[in-house]
Amino acid sequence: MKYILIISTLFLIACNQELEGSNDQVEEGVFLTADQQNQAGIQTAQLKQMDIPQRISVRGIVDVPPTHRASISVFHGGYVRYFDLLPGKRVRRGDLLFTLQNPEYISMQQAYLEVKEQIAFLEADYNRQKALVADAISSEKKFRQAESDYLVAKAKQESLKEQLELINIDIAQLEEGEIVNSVRVYAPISGFVSDLSINKGAYLSPQDVAMQIVNTEHMHLELKVYERDVTKLKEGQRIEFKVNESDSLLYGEVHLIEKVIDSKDRSVMVHGHIPDSYSQLVVGAYIEAWIETGIYKGYAVPAGAIIDMDGMQYVAVKNSRGGKDLFQKIEVQTGQRNGDLVEVIDVSKLIEKEIVVKGAYEAIK
């Protein structure tokens, strides 16, 4: 029995020596030589305290001011005659968008010309009756009737004139006898065509919106902030945001804060200014954003130092063991993220440790 025990002990010692000599790996970490570290591009640094921004996480959209968005509709319905637009096409203020045709346009112009001619007669009769009444030759009743007919005709002419101008009929040309059978619809602002809902030959009623024109020259952020965070907001605060799943971070600042909390979801809207150079953004795009509300002291590591594994987060640290470099992973809890830096909350196990800031995954393979 004594001989069996001695043989078993020697066998275990031999196995441990063989494992350490061949793989340089033990249960608690991985041994790497200097050459192996250089080949893997591993770099280390000690944890340092720094200013970390205190932030609130919000969501919102890219939008434009109401003055930079126009809904195109008409005051008097008609059939689309000319139309040559596609969504995304750029138009300038005053450009022709489409033309409409309707026999009623002709009737309106005819009515205007007829009442214009009537006014000349009615005005002459009014002035004549006025003079006759003054000389006690005609009755007051005839004068009042002539006056009424004249004023009613003038009001009708003004009404028709306003209606014709609303559908872009040139009154000066009309008074010269030029009647047109179609009207033109022009762009009220410069921008890009969107939400196009017409086609050639379709009837467009006054209740319909033919299209939208959006001017993207002054895009901004519309962010929803819930009541619990409203008191932390101030104008001028820095905003960091990204669009959809993009990894690119963009920046802006708080410009306006809504002063009334929405009773439905207990939130306010925050208007954020962004540089005009962010022309790659698309109006209506959803964004994820962070508003910086303060600064506090904390510890952070480069984002590349964080190892995500099995739903947990770790950092790799380098220790010296018997003249060799041993790399071990230590579980951490992360906090705020600021650009390429990630806050580490519990740092008691990391103080004065050499943390792998580059090549972290390679260090623990």
Secondary structure, DSSP 8 states (H G I E B T S, - for coil): -HHHHHHHHHHHHHHHHHHHHHH-EETTEEEE-HHHHHHHT-EEEE-EEEEEEEEEEEEEEEE--GGGEEEE--SS-EEEEEE---TT-EE-TT-EEEEEE-HHHHHHHHHHHHHHHHHHHHHHHHHHHHHHHHTT-S-HHHHHHHHHHHHHHHHHHHHHHHHHHHTT--HHHHHTT---SEEEEE-SS-EEEES----TT-EE-TT---EEEE--TT-EEEEEEEHHHHTT--TT-EEEEEETT----EEEEEEEE-SS--TTT-EEEEEEE--TT-TT--TT-EEEEEEEEEEEEEEEEEGGG-EEETTEEEEEEEEEETTEEEEEEEE--EEEEETTEEEES--TTTTT-EEEEESHHHHT-
